[in-house]
Amino acid sequence: MPSIIVSEPVATRQLLEQNGSVVVREFIKQDLRVPLSSISNDNGDKISSKRDIIIFSDFDGTIFMQDTGHILFDNHGCGPQRREELDEEIKNGVRSFRDVSEEMWGSLKVPFGDGFEIMKSVLEIDPDFREFHEFCIDRNIPFNVISAGLKPVLRAVLDEFLGKKASRHIDIIANDASITPDGSQWKPIWLHDTPLGHDKAASIKEYRTTASSESEDGSCPLVVFVGDGVSDLPAAREADVLFARQGLRLEEYCIENKIPYIPFATFADIQREISKIIRDDQRNTKGHGKPVQYNPKANFWRKVNKSKMQNKETKESVTSSKDIVNVTAPCVAYTAAPTSVSLLT
């Protein structure tokens, strides 16, 4: 059994044996509703803020400049030529992302530890990510990786480049994996039963439900997304603030379709912009109500989903059929409205 897989603390990872394979699963999710405690102003002073902030970030091409899967496939799997052919099949709609990914991961014939060694030698982390991560930890801003890749691979990389203590502050929302000890079989365990395998937009919605769509005092949390490719767009639509890496496809798509975004070259740009957003929000709203940076379409759907949940709970708790009609009618009328509302395209 590769030692790199079992290095995760047992509190957050469990190894299961299934048909001779090592199945890696992580169970504990961080509480995403950790309130923002303070932020430093230009003079180094602390500004208190009541606004909750949640950051979601892509992994490959965003935190790291290369793609972890591509490194493995090119060196220990189908090879760069076949991988590029498969990528084209996804782009042209010939096959689904999930179908193609299963072929790519299935082509690997390498033990986890040996595959990890090649990743360590090739991967480059964003030069300012470590400082940005400390910035988030110091201010109790939850930072979450959201990826279509494999969780054990991503966790091992973060442990290596950040150290296990810092890595533990990052929750990873990605697919699990079944990997035989000899590396003869790599099999994704998909997070969602969809053609994507992992629907990033659905994951953000799930986490928002867990975190609650509004703060206890009625103020809206600020949801931030960081990405680099068009595949990140569904998740980006769920955010109030979108950061797109400069010069890559997500930025091009945002420009072409007039989608509001903030460009960044490194995570230092993101840190600077988030500090500014927090100061502006604190100055203008004192952390109450809607944030200064606010995506009404994303927040509209948050409220609709919350109404649906409340509607369901009401139906289950009210026993009189007449009362059910009276109580739930406004909710039914409200939830019907989104059919005429379009999301960002």
Solvent accessible surface area in square Angstrom, and as a share of the most:
residue,aa,sasa,rsa
1,M,117,0.52
2,P,17,0.11
3,S,87,0.56
4,I,38,0.19
5,I,1,0.00
6,V,69,0.40
7,S,37,0.24
8,E,11,0.05
9,P,46,0.29
10,V,139,0.80
11,A,67,0.52
12,T,33,0.19
13,R,12,0.04
14,Q,86,0.38
15,L,54,0.27
16,L,57,0.28
17,E,117,0.52
18,Q,89,0.40
19,N,161,0.83
20,G,54,0.52
21,S,6,0.04
22,V,1,0.00
23,V,1,0.00
24,V,1,0.01
25,R,70,0.26
26,E,26,0.11
27,F,117,0.49
28,I,104,0.53
29,K,122,0.52
30,Q,55,0.24
31,D,96,0.50
32,L,3,0.01
33,R,51,0.19
34,V,51,0.29
35,P,84,0.53
36,L,3,0.01
37,S,55,0.36
38,S,21,0.13
39,I,1,0.00
40,S,30,0.20
41,N,38,0.19
42,D,126,0.65
43,N,128,0.66
44,G,55,0.53
45,D,78,0.40
46,K,127,0.54
47,I,41,0.21
48,S,78,0.50
49,S,10,0.07
50,K,127,0.54
51,R,4,0.02
52,D,8,0.04
53,I,3,0.01
54,I,4,0.02
55,I,0,0.00
56,F,3,0.01
57,S,0,0.00
58,D,12,0.06
59,F,0,0.00
60,D,26,0.13
61,G,13,0.12
62,T,0,0.00
63,I,0,0.00
64,F,0,0.00
65,M,83,0.37
66,Q,47,0.21
67,D,45,0.24
68,T,4,0.02
69,G,5,0.05
70,H,59,0.26
71,I,12,0.06
72,L,0,0.00
73,F,7,0.03
74,D,47,0.24
75,N,79,0.40
76,H,63,0.28
77,G,29,0.27
78,C,36,0.22
79,G,15,0.15
80,P,68,0.43
81,Q,136,0.61
82,R,82,0.30
83,R,29,0.10
84,E,97,0.44
85,E,77,0.35
86,L,0,0.00
87,D,31,0.16
88,E,83,0.37
89,E,38,0.17
90,I,50,0.25
91,K,152,0.64
92,N,106,0.55
93,G,62,0.60
94,V,102,0.58
95,R,61,0.22
96,S,40,0.26
97,F,64,0.27
98,R,63,0.23
99,D,61,0.32
100,V,0,0.00
101,S,7,0.05
102,E,69,0.31
103,E,62,0.28
104,M,11,0.05
105,W,14,0.05
106,G,35,0.34
107,S,30,0.20
108,L,0,0.00
109,K,135,0.57
110,V,6,0.03
111,P,44,0.28
112,F,2,0.01
113,G,24,0.23
114,D,79,0.41
115,G,1,0.01
116,F,7,0.03
117,E,97,0.44
118,I,46,0.23
119,M,2,0.01
120,K,66,0.28
121,S,86,0.56
122,V,62,0.35
123,L,11,0.05
124,E,100,0.45
125,I,21,0.11
126,D,0,0.00
127,P,100,0.63
128,D,39,0.20
129,F,0,0.00
130,R,110,0.40
131,E,111,0.50
132,F,0,0.00
133,H,4,0.02
134,E,84,0.38
135,F,10,0.04
136,C,1,0.01
137,I,46,0.23
138,D,91,0.47
139,R,29,0.10
140,N,70,0.36
141,I,7,0.03
142,P,11,0.07
143,F,3,0.01
144,N,0,0.00
145,V,0,0.00
146,I,0,0.00
147,S,2,0.02
148,A,28,0.22
149,G,12,0.11
150,L,1,0.01
151,K,20,0.08
152,P,0,0.00
153,V,1,0.00
154,L,1,0.00
155,R,13,0.05
156,A,5,0.04
157,V,0,0.00
158,L,0,0.00
159,D,16,0.08
160,E,87,0.39
161,F,36,0.15
162,L,29,0.14
163,G,30,0.29
164,K,92,0.39
165,K,156,0.66
166,A,17,0.14
167,S,0,0.00
168,R,119,0.44
169,H,84,0.37
170,I,1,0.00
171,D,8,0.04
172,I,3,0.02
173,I,9,0.04
174,A,1,0.01
175,N,0,0.00
176,D,16,0.08
177,A,0,0.00
178,S,12,0.08
179,I,1,0.01
180,T,20,0.12
181,P,55,0.35
182,D,93,0.48
183,G,0,0.00
184,S,54,0.35
185,Q,93,0.41
186,W,5,0.02
187,K,110,0.47
188,P,8,0.05
189,I,44,0.22
190,W,32,0.11
191,L,72,0.36
192,H,30,0.13
193,D,135,0.70
194,T,48,0.28
195,P,94,0.59
196,L,82,0.41
197,G,0,0.00
198,H,5,0.02
199,D,37,0.19
200,K,18,0.08
201,A,14,0.11
202,A,29,0.22
203,S,0,0.00
204,I,1,0.01
205,K,77,0.32
206,E,83,0.37
207,Y,7,0.03
208,R,14,0.05
209,T,69,0.40
210,T,108,0.63
211,A,2,0.02
212,S,48,0.31
213,S,16,0.10
214,E,41,0.19
215,S,14,0.09
216,E,179,0.80
217,D,84,0.43
218,G,41,0.39
219,S,2,0.01
220,C,8,0.05
221,P,2,0.01
222,L,4,0.02
223,V,2,0.01
224,V,0,0.00
225,F,0,0.00
226,V,0,0.00
227,G,0,0.00
228,D,24,0.12
229,G,16,0.15
230,V,55,0.32
231,S,89,0.57
232,D,2,0.01
233,L,6,0.03
234,P,48,0.30
235,A,0,0.00
236,A,5,0.04
237,R,57,0.21
238,E,10,0.05
239,A,4,0.03
240,D,16,0.08
241,V,5,0.03
242,L,14,0.07
243,F,0,0.00
244,A,0,0.00
245,R,14,0.05
246,Q,93,0.41
247,G,57,0.55
248,L,71,0.35
249,R,104,0.38
250,L,0,0.00
251,E,24,0.11
252,E,77,0.34
253,Y,45,0.17
254,C,1,0.00
255,I,106,0.54
256,E,113,0.50
257,N,58,0.30
258,K,182,0.77
259,I,8,0.04
260,P,104,0.65
261,Y,54,0.21
262,I,36,0.18
263,P,55,0.35
264,F,0,0.00
265,A,49,0.38
266,T,31,0.18
267,F,0,0.00
268,A,38,0.30
269,D,28,0.14
270,I,0,0.00
271,Q,41,0.18
272,R,137,0.50
273,E,47,0.21
274,I,2,0.01
275,S,14,0.09
276,K,104,0.44
277,I,9,0.04
278,I,5,0.03
279,R,54,0.20
280,D,28,0.15
281,D,5,0.02
282,Q,33,0.14
283,R,153,0.56
284,N,100,0.51
285,T,30,0.18
286,K,120,0.51
287,G,0,0.00
288,H,84,0.38
289,G,35,0.34
290,K,118,0.50
291,P,5,0.03
292,V,71,0.41
293,Q,71,0.32
294,Y,52,0.20
295,N,19,0.10
296,P,84,0.53
297,K,75,0.32
298,A,2,0.02
299,N,3,0.01
300,F,50,0.21
301,W,61,0.21
302,R,8,0.03
303,K,71,0.30
304,V,0,0.00
305,N,51,0.26
306,K,70,0.30
307,S,18,0.12
308,K,98,0.42
309,M,90,0.40
310,Q,88,0.39
311,N,19,0.10
312,K,129,0.55
313,E,105,0.47
314,T,33,0.19
315,K,98,0.41
316,E,126,0.56
317,S,84,0.54
318,V,35,0.20
319,T,135,0.78
320,S,46,0.29
321,S,86,0.55
322,K,149,0.63
323,D,67,0.35
324,I,46,0.23
325,V,100,0.57
326,N,97,0.50
327,V,71,0.41
328,T,8,0.05
329,A,52,0.40
330,P,87,0.55
331,C,34,0.20
332,V,81,0.46
333,A,72,0.56
334,Y,82,0.31
335,T,29,0.17
336,A,59,0.46
337,A,49,0.38
338,P,10,0.06
339,T,130,0.75
340,S,105,0.67
341,V,59,0.34
342,S,76,0.49
343,L,61,0.31
344,L,39,0.20
345,T,101,0.59
